[in-house]
Structure formats: structure tokens, C-alpha cells
Amino acid sequence: MAETHEILTVLTTTGSAERAEALARVAVERGVAACAQINGPVTSVYRWQGALQTDREWQVLLKTTAARYEALQTCLREAHDYDVPEIIATPVTHGTPDYLAWVAEETTPPRPS
């Protein structure tokens, strides 16, 4: 069973519901995230290339392990449509043991035959 400090939630954002679903699907299909939740639209206010921007975005919250974070980050960067995507991770400090074990199981790479 995974320890709680080994489980992460990883957040990214994108500009449409369709892109958000594509990011979620590719991460789960590749086994670098156990699941993903899509929220939105949200309003993001930020500075980009010297100008203040306000845009609608969709948030994708993915669950993975610390051991699989780099692979998830690589997957998201390859699939993302943003030049500088937000990809941030937060450690899970508490959770039910069976859920945390499921996240770890779903993100464990297959063993070579």
C-alpha cells in the first residue's frame, strides 16, 4: 500500500473542455495518472508577455504517485497546447488506505514480460 506522502494531486489548466478531456484521457490511458477530474470554466487573470490577460480555462486535477510524477509531467507537456503550461503538484497528506492503494496500483508501470 502507498504511503500518503507518496500520492500527489497534479493540476493543469487549458483553454477548452475538449482539451481538458484530451489531457485527462491521455494521462489515464498511459497509466501516469489513476484518474482525472475536470472543472470549469474558471476565470484566470494573469500577466503574459507583459500584458494583463483574462481568460476562461478548464482545470484538470490528476491523481498519481510521486514516483510517476516525472512521467506524468512529460505526458502533459507533450500533449499540452500551451507554451508554458501550469503543471503543479501537491502532496496528499491524508486519505483512505484503499483509495491511496488504488492510485498506486493504477499508476504502477507494467513489468516487462
MISETI-623125 format. One line per 5 residues: number of its first residue (from 1); their letters; for each residue x, y, z of N, C-alpha, C, O, CB. Coordinates in steps of 0.05 Angstrom, whole numbers. Glycine has a CB too. Example, Ala and Ser with C-alpha at 12.3 -4.5 7.8 and 13.67 -1.06 7.14 Angstrom:
1> as> 264,-114,156,246,-90,156,264,-66,156,285,-66,169,226,-89,181  257,-45,142,273,-21,143,258,1,157,268,23,161,282,-12,114
# end
This chain:
1> maeth> 17,-23,0,0,0,0,18,25,0,39,25,13,-19,0,24  9,45,-14,24,70,-16,21,86,9,0,87,21,15,87,-40  43,99,18,42,117,40,29,143,30,31,149,6,70,122,52  16,158,47,2,182,39,21,203,26,13,217,8,-12,195,62  46,205,35,64,224,24,73,217,-4,85,234,-17,88,228,42
6> eiltv> 67,193,-13,75,185,-40,54,192,-60,59,191,-84,80,155,-40  30,199,-52,8,206,-70,7,236,-75,11,252,-56,-19,196,-59  3,244,-100,2,272,-107,-24,278,-122,-35,261,-136,27,280,-124  -33,303,-119,-53,314,-138,-37,333,-156,-21,349,-146,-77,328,-124  -42,332,-182,-28,348,-201,-49,365,-216,-68,354,-227,-11,331,-220
11> ltttg> -44,390,-217,-63,409,-230,-51,420,-255,-28,429,-256,-71,431,-211  -67,421,-276,-61,436,-301,-86,450,-310,-108,443,-302,-49,417,-323  -82,469,-328,-105,483,-339,-102,484,-370,-80,482,-380,-108,512,-327  -125,488,-383,-125,491,-412,-149,507,-420,-167,512,-404,-124,463,-426  -150,514,-446,-170,534,-455,-197,523,-464,-213,539,-472,-158,548,-476
16> saera> -201,497,-463,-228,487,-471,-234,461,-457,-216,447,-447,-229,483,-502  -259,454,-456,-268,429,-444,-256,405,-459,-249,385,-448,-298,427,-442  -256,408,-486,-246,386,-503,-216,381,-498,-207,358,-496,-250,393,-532  -200,402,-495,-171,399,-490,-167,387,-462,-150,370,-458,-157,427,-492  -183,396,-443,-181,385,-416,-187,355,-416,-172,340,-403,-201,399,-397
21> ealar> -207,347,-430,-213,318,-431,-191,303,-445,-184,281,-437,-240,314,-445  -180,314,-466,-158,301,-480,-134,298,-462,-121,276,-462,-150,318,-505  -127,318,-446,-105,316,-427,-110,294,-406,-93,278,-400,-99,343,-414  -135,294,-396,-142,274,-376,-140,246,-387,-129,228,-374,-171,280,-365  -151,243,-411,-152,216,-423,-124,205,-429,-118,182,-423,-168,217,-449
26> vaver> -107,222,-440,-80,212,-447,-64,204,-422,-50,184,-422,-64,233,-463  -67,219,-401,-53,213,-376,-63,187,-364,-47,170,-354,-57,236,-355  -89,182,-364,-100,158,-352,-94,134,-371,-87,112,-362,-131,160,-348  -97,138,-397,-91,117,-416,-62,107,-414,-56,83,-416,-96,126,-445  -43,126,-410,-15,119,-408,-7,108,-380,15,99,-376,3,143,-414
31> gvaac> -26,109,-361,-21,98,-334,-4,116,-317,7,107,-297,-8,72,-337  -2,142,-324,14,160,-307,-4,175,-288,6,190,-270,29,180,-325  -30,172,-291,-50,183,-271,-71,161,-268,-79,148,-286,-62,210,-281  -80,159,-243,-102,139,-237,-129,150,-247,-145,134,-256,-102,133,-208  -133,175,-244,-158,188,-252,-153,218,-255,-133,228,-247,-181,182,-232
36> aqing> -173,231,-267,-172,260,-270,-200,271,-268,-219,259,-277,-159,267,-297  -201,294,-256,-227,309,-254,-224,335,-269,-203,348,-267,-235,313,-225  -245,342,-283,-245,367,-299,-265,386,-287,-288,379,-283,-251,361,-329  -255,410,-281,-272,432,-270,-271,456,-288,-250,462,-300,-263,439,-241  -293,469,-292,-292,494,-307,-319,500,-320,-338,484,-318,-271,492,-329
41> pvtsv> -320,522,-332,-297,540,-335,-292,557,-310,-309,562,-294,-302,559,-358  -267,564,-307,-258,583,-286,-247,607,-301,-239,606,-324,-236,569,-267  -245,629,-287,-234,653,-298,-206,656,-287,-201,657,-263,-251,678,-292  -186,659,-305,-158,662,-298,-150,690,-306,-155,699,-328,-140,641,-311  -137,704,-287,-126,730,-292,-96,728,-288,-87,719,-267,-138,752,-273
46> yrwqg> -80,736,-308,-51,732,-307,-37,752,-326,-50,764,-343,-43,703,-314  -12,754,-322,4,771,-340,19,752,-359,32,733,-350,24,789,-324  18,757,-385,32,741,-405,44,760,-425,31,776,-438,12,721,-418  70,757,-428,86,774,-447,80,803,-443,77,819,-462,80,765,-476  79,812,-417,77,839,-410,48,850,-410,44,874,-402,92,855,-428
51> alqtd> 29,835,-418,1,845,-419,-16,829,-399,-13,805,-395,-10,842,-447  -35,843,-387,-54,831,-368,-75,816,-385,-87,827,-403,-67,852,-350  -80,791,-378,-99,774,-393,-121,764,-374,-116,760,-350,-84,750,-405  -144,761,-385,-166,748,-371,-178,727,-390,-187,734,-412,-188,769,-361  -178,702,-382,-187,680,-400,-203,660,-384,-200,657,-360,-164,667,-414
56> rewqv> -221,646,-399,-235,623,-388,-217,599,-392,-205,595,-413,-263,618,-402  -214,583,-371,-198,559,-372,-213,536,-358,-232,540,-343,-171,563,-359  -204,512,-363,-213,488,-350,-190,476,-335,-168,475,-345,-225,467,-371  -196,468,-310,-176,456,-293,-178,425,-295,-199,414,-295,-179,466,-264  -155,413,-296,-153,384,-295,-137,376,-271,-114,383,-268,-140,372,-322
61> llktt> -150,361,-252,-137,352,-228,-132,322,-230,-151,307,-232,-154,359,-203  -107,315,-231,-99,287,-235,-88,275,-209,-76,289,-193,-78,285,-257  -91,249,-205,-80,235,-182,-59,216,-191,-63,200,-210,-103,220,-166  -36,217,-178,-13,200,-185,4,195,-161,-3,203,-138,3,212,-208  27,182,-165,46,178,-143,70,195,-148,75,204,-171,54,148,-141
66> aarye> 85,200,-128,110,216,-131,129,202,-150,143,215,-166,124,220,-103  129,176,-150,147,161,-168,139,165,-197,156,162,-215,146,132,-161  114,170,-203,104,173,-230,101,203,-239,93,208,-261,78,159,-234  108,221,-221,104,250,-227,119,258,-253,108,271,-270,113,267,-204  145,251,-255,160,259,-278,148,249,-304,147,264,-324,190,249,-276
71> alqtc> 139,224,-304,126,213,-328,100,227,-334,94,232,-358,121,183,-324  85,235,-314,60,250,-318,66,278,-329,53,287,-347,44,252,-292  86,290,-317,94,317,-327,102,316,-356,94,333,-372,117,328,-310  118,296,-364,126,293,-391,102,289,-410,100,301,-431,146,269,-394  84,272,-401,60,266,-417,44,292,-421,35,297,-443,43,245,-402
76> lreah> 40,307,-399,24,332,-401,38,352,-419,25,365,-436,19,343,-374  64,355,-417,78,374,-433,76,367,-463,73,384,-480,108,376,-425  79,341,-469,77,332,-497,49,337,-508,47,344,-532,83,302,-499  28,333,-492,1,335,-502,-11,363,-499,-32,369,-511,-17,316,-487  2,381,-485,-9,407,-479,-7,427,-502,11,425,-518,4,419,-455
81> dydvp> -27,444,-504,-27,464,-525,-16,491,-516,-13,510,-532,-55,468,-535  -9,494,-490,3,519,-480,33,519,-483,46,498,-481,-5,524,-451  45,542,-488,74,545,-489,86,539,-461,107,526,-459,82,573,-499  74,550,-441,83,546,-413,59,537,-396,46,553,-383,95,573,-402  54,511,-397,31,501,-382,35,501,-352,57,496,-342,24,473,-391
86> eiiat> 14,507,-337,15,503,-308,14,473,-303,-6,460,-310,-9,519,-294  34,463,-290,34,435,-281,46,436,-253,70,438,-250,50,416,-300  29,434,-233,38,436,-205,27,412,-189,6,402,-195,28,463,-192  43,404,-170,36,380,-154,34,388,-125,49,404,-114,57,358,-158  15,375,-112,11,379,-83,10,351,-70,-4,334,-79,-16,395,-77
91> pvthg> 25,347,-49,24,321,-35,-2,317,-21,-14,336,-10,47,319,-15  -12,293,-22,-36,285,-7,-27,277,21,-11,258,24,-52,261,-22  -37,290,41,-28,285,69,-46,265,83,-38,253,102,-27,310,84  -71,262,73,-89,243,86,-107,231,64,-112,243,43,-107,257,108  -116,207,69,-134,193,50,-141,166,60,-127,155,77,-122,192,22
96> tpdyl> -162,155,49,-169,128,57,-149,108,46,-140,111,23,-198,120,48  -140,89,62,-120,70,52,-127,56,26,-110,52,9,-115,49,74  -153,48,23,-160,34,-1,-158,52,-26,-150,43,-47,-188,22,1  -166,77,-23,-164,96,-46,-134,101,-53,-127,100,-77,-178,122,-40  -118,106,-33,-90,111,-38,-76,87,-51,-59,90,-68,-75,119,-12
101> awvae> -83,63,-42,-72,38,-54,-81,36,-83,-66,27,-100,-81,14,-38  -106,44,-89,-116,43,-116,-101,62,-134,-93,54,-157,-146,50,-117  -95,86,-125,-79,105,-141,-52,93,-147,-42,94,-169,-77,132,-126  -39,82,-127,-13,70,-130,-14,46,-150,3,44,-167,-2,60,-103  -34,30,-147,-37,7,-165,-41,15,-194,-29,4,-212,-60,-11,-156
106> ettpp> -59,35,-198,-65,44,-225,-42,58,-239,-41,59,-264,-88,63,-224  -23,68,-224,0,83,-236,26,67,-236,47,77,-243,4,109,-222  25,42,-227,49,25,-227,54,16,-255,36,4,-268,46,1,-208  78,22,-266,84,13,-293,82,-17,-296,89,-32,-277,112,23,-302  73,-27,-319,73,-56,-322,101,-68,-322,120,-55,-331,60,-64,-349
111> rps> 104,-91,-311,130,-104,-310,136,-117,-337,117,-128,-350,131,-126,-287  161,-116,-346,168,-128,-371,163,-159,-370,168,-171,-350,197,-122,-379  154,-170,-392,149,-199,-393,175,-214,-397,174,-239,-398,129,-206,-414
# end
